[in-house]
C-alpha cells in the first residue's frame, strides 16, 4: 500500500482529508499508478482511512487509530528509504528520541542520514516539490504524535512546519541552495529562512497558557540541489510571552552538514 503513496501526498494521507461521497468507488491498482492524485478511495476500502464525519455531500476521512497510523507510517518510511519495516521502525524511534529530548542538531544530522539513503529516483521529487523535506518531518511527528502543523497559514504568511515538544516549540523553514549559482551563500539563506519566520509571525498562534512562555527555536534549513540533503542549519532561540518578543543570538551549523 505504501508504494502507491508519493511524498507529495503524505499530508493528505496522514491528516484529515475531505472527499466527495461519489468519489468513493472501486478502483484498480493500474488506475492509481497512472494517477497523480492520492489513492484515497483505495485507502478507505482497505481500512487505512475511516469516516470521521460528513458535511453535506463530503466525507471527512482520517486514520482510524494509533495502531493503523503507526503501521502506515512505518511502511511509508520503509518504502521511502528502501529498508525493511524493522529498520525503518528503529530509525523512527531514534529520530523521535532526539526530537523529544530537544536535540535539534542531532535530530537533523540523523535525519540527513536518512535523506542520503533515499533512492535516486525517489529524491528527484525534491527540486520539484517545495514540501519534500518537511513532508518527511510531517510523517515522523505524525507517527510519534507530537503537536505539530504543516504549512500552517497565518494572517502574515505560511510556515513550512512547526513542532511542539514538552519544553520547546520548533519552527522550520526550508530554503534551496544551488552550488552552481555563485551569488548564493548558505549563511545568507539561513538568515533569510529565519527572518521569514519572524516576518510572517508564525509564532503568534501559540498563546495558550502551556505554550506561551516556552522557549522557541526558529530553524532555517538549507538544502542542496546537488545532493538533495541539508547543507546548513541556523537556530535562533527566542521567547514570545508576556514581555513580548526576545530573540537570542543566531547560531549557524555548517560544518556539521556536508554538501
C-alpha positions in Angstrom: 0.0 0.0 0.0 2.8 2.5 0.9 4.3 2.1 -2.5 1.2 3.7 -4.0 1.6 6.9 -1.9 4.1 9.5 -3.2 5.8 12.0 -0.9 3.6 14.8 -2.2 0.5 13.1 -0.7 1.8 12.5 2.8 -0.1 15.4 4.3 -3.3 14.3 2.6 -3.0 10.8 3.9 -1.8 11.4 7.4 -4.1 14.3 8.3 -7.9 14.7 7.9 -8.8 14.7 4.2 -12.1 15.6 2.6 -13.6 13.8 -0.4 -16.9 13.8 -2.3 -19.1 10.8 -1.4 -19.4 10.0 -5.1 -15.6 9.6 -5.3 -15.6 6.6 -3.0 -15.7 4.0 -5.8 -13.9 0.7 -6.5 -10.5 1.5 -8.1 -7.8 -0.6 -9.8 -4.1 -0.6 -9.0 -3.4 0.3 -12.6 -5.6 3.4 -12.5 -3.9 4.6 -9.3 -0.4 4.0 -10.7 -1.3 6.3 -13.7 -2.9 9.0 -11.5 -1.2 12.0 -9.8 -3.9 12.1 -7.1 -3.6 10.3 -3.7 -5.3 6.9 -3.6 -7.9 8.0 -1.1 -10.6 5.5 -2.3 -8.3 2.5 -2.1 -7.0 3.5 1.4 -10.6 3.9 2.6 -11.6 0.5 1.1 -8.5 -1.1 2.7 -9.4 0.3 6.1 -6.4 2.8 6.4 -8.9 5.6 6.4 -12.3 5.8 8.1 -15.2 8.3 8.1 -14.8 10.9 10.9 -17.9 13.0 9.9 -20.0 14.0 6.9 -20.5 17.6 5.7 -23.4 17.6 3.2 -22.0 15.7 0.1 -18.5 15.5 1.6 -16.9 12.8 3.7 -14.1 13.8 6.2 -11.7 10.8 6.5 -8.9 10.1 8.9 -6.7 7.2 10.0 -8.9 5.3 12.4 -6.5 4.6 15.3 -2.9 4.7 16.5 -2.1 1.1 15.5 -3.1 1.8 11.9 -1.2 5.1 11.9 1.9 3.5 13.3 1.8 0.7 10.8 1.2 3.0 7.8 4.0 5.5 8.9 6.5 2.6 9.3 5.5 1.3 5.8 5.9 4.8 4.3 9.3 5.4 5.9 10.4 1.9 4.9 9.3 2.4 1.3 10.9 5.8 1.0 14.3 4.7 2.4 14.3 1.3 0.7 14.8 -0.5 4.0 12.9 -3.2 6.0 10.0 -2.3 8.2 12.1 -3.3 11.3 15.0 -0.9 10.3 12.5 1.9 9.5 11.0 1.5 12.9 14.4 1.7 14.6 15.2 4.9 12.6 11.9 6.5 13.5 12.5 5.6 17.2 16.0 7.2 17.1 14.7 10.4 15.5 11.8 10.6 17.8 14.0 10.2 20.9 16.3 13.1 19.7 13.4 15.3 19.0 11.7 14.6 22.3 15.0 15.2 24.1 15.3 18.6 22.4 18.4 17.9 20.5 17.6 19.6 17.1 21.1 19.3 15.6 21.4 15.7 16.5 17.9 15.1 15.1 18.7 16.9 11.8 22.0 15.2 11.4 20.4 11.8 11.7 17.5 13.0 9.5 20.1 13.9 6.9 21.5 10.4 7.0 18.0 9.1 6.1 17.8 11.6 3.3 21.1 10.3 2.0 19.7 6.8 1.8 16.6 7.7 -0.3 16.9 6.1 -3.7 17.9 8.5 -6.5 14.7 8.1 -8.5 12.7 9.0 -5.4 14.6 12.1 -4.4 14.2 13.6 -7.8 10.9 14.9 -6.3 13.0 17.3 -4.1 13.5 20.1 -6.5 10.0 19.9 -8.0 8.1 19.7 -4.7 8.8 22.5 -2.2 7.4 20.5 0.7 9.6 17.5 0.0 11.7 17.8 3.2 9.1 18.9 5.6 6.8 16.1 4.4 9.3 13.6 5.9 9.3 15.5 9.2 5.5 15.7 8.9 5.4 11.9 8.6 7.7 11.4 11.5 6.0 13.7 14.0 2.6 12.3 12.9 3.9 8.9 13.9 5.2 10.0 17.3 2.1 12.1 18.0 3.7 15.4 18.9 1.6 18.6 18.4 2.5 20.0 15.0 1.2 21.7 11.9 2.5 21.5 8.4 2.1 24.5 6.0 0.2 26.4 8.7 -1.4 29.6 7.4 -1.3 32.8 9.4 -2.6 36.3 8.5 1.0 37.2 7.6 2.1 34.1 5.7 2.6 30.3 5.9 5.1 28.3 7.9 6.7 25.1 6.4 6.2 23.2 9.7 6.1 23.7 13.4 6.5 21.0 16.1 5.9 21.3 19.8 7.7 19.2 22.4 7.3 19.3 26.2 9.7 22.2 26.6 10.2 23.8 23.2 8.3 24.9 20.0 10.3 24.5 16.8 9.5 26.5 13.6 11.2 25.1 10.5 11.7 27.0 7.2 13.4 25.3 4.3 15.4 27.0 1.5 17.3 25.8 -1.6 21.0 26.2 -2.2 22.3 25.8 -5.7 26.1 25.3 -5.7 26.2 26.3 -9.4 24.9 29.8 -8.5 27.9 31.9 -7.4 25.8 34.6 -5.8 24.3 32.2 -3.2 25.8 31.9 0.3 24.4 29.3 2.7 24.7 31.5 5.7 22.7 34.2 3.9 20.0 31.7 3.0 19.8 30.6 6.7 19.2 34.2 7.7 16.6 34.6 5.0 14.8 31.5 6.3 14.8 32.6 9.9 13.8 36.2 9.1 10.9 34.8 7.2 9.7 33.0 10.4 9.7 36.3 12.3 8.4 38.5 9.4 5.4 36.2 9.0 4.9 35.9 12.8 4.4 32.1 12.7 4.5 32.0 16.4 1.5 34.3 17.0 -1.0 31.5 17.4 0.9 29.8 20.3 -0.6 31.9 23.0 -2.3 29.2 25.2 -1.0 29.1 28.8 1.0 25.9 28.2 2.9 27.3 25.2 3.0 31.0 25.8 6.3 31.3 27.7 8.0 28.2 26.2 11.5 28.6 24.7 11.1 28.6 20.9 13.5 27.8 18.1 13.4 29.4 14.7 15.3 26.9 12.5 16.4 27.7 9.0 17.3 24.5 7.0 19.1 25.0 3.7 19.1 22.1 1.3 21.5 21.5 -1.6 20.0 21.0 -5.1 23.0 18.9 -5.9 22.9 16.4 -3.0 19.3 16.9 -2.0 20.4 16.9 1.6 20.6 19.5 4.3 23.8 21.5 3.8 23.4 24.1 6.6 21.2 24.9 9.6 20.7 28.0 11.6 19.0 28.2 15.0 17.8 31.3 16.7 16.2 30.8 20.1 13.5 33.2 21.2 10.8 33.7 23.7 7.4 35.1 22.9 5.4 35.7 26.0 4.1 38.3 28.4 7.1 40.5 27.9 6.9 40.4 24.1 9.5 39.0 21.7 13.0 38.3 22.8 15.5 36.9 20.2 18.8 35.4 21.2 21.9 35.2 19.1 21.7 33.3 15.8 23.8 30.1 15.7 25.0 28.7 12.4 25.8 25.0 11.9 27.6 24.5 8.7 30.5 22.1 9.4 28.0 19.6 10.8 26.4 19.1 7.4 28.4 18.1 4.4 27.3 19.1 0.9 
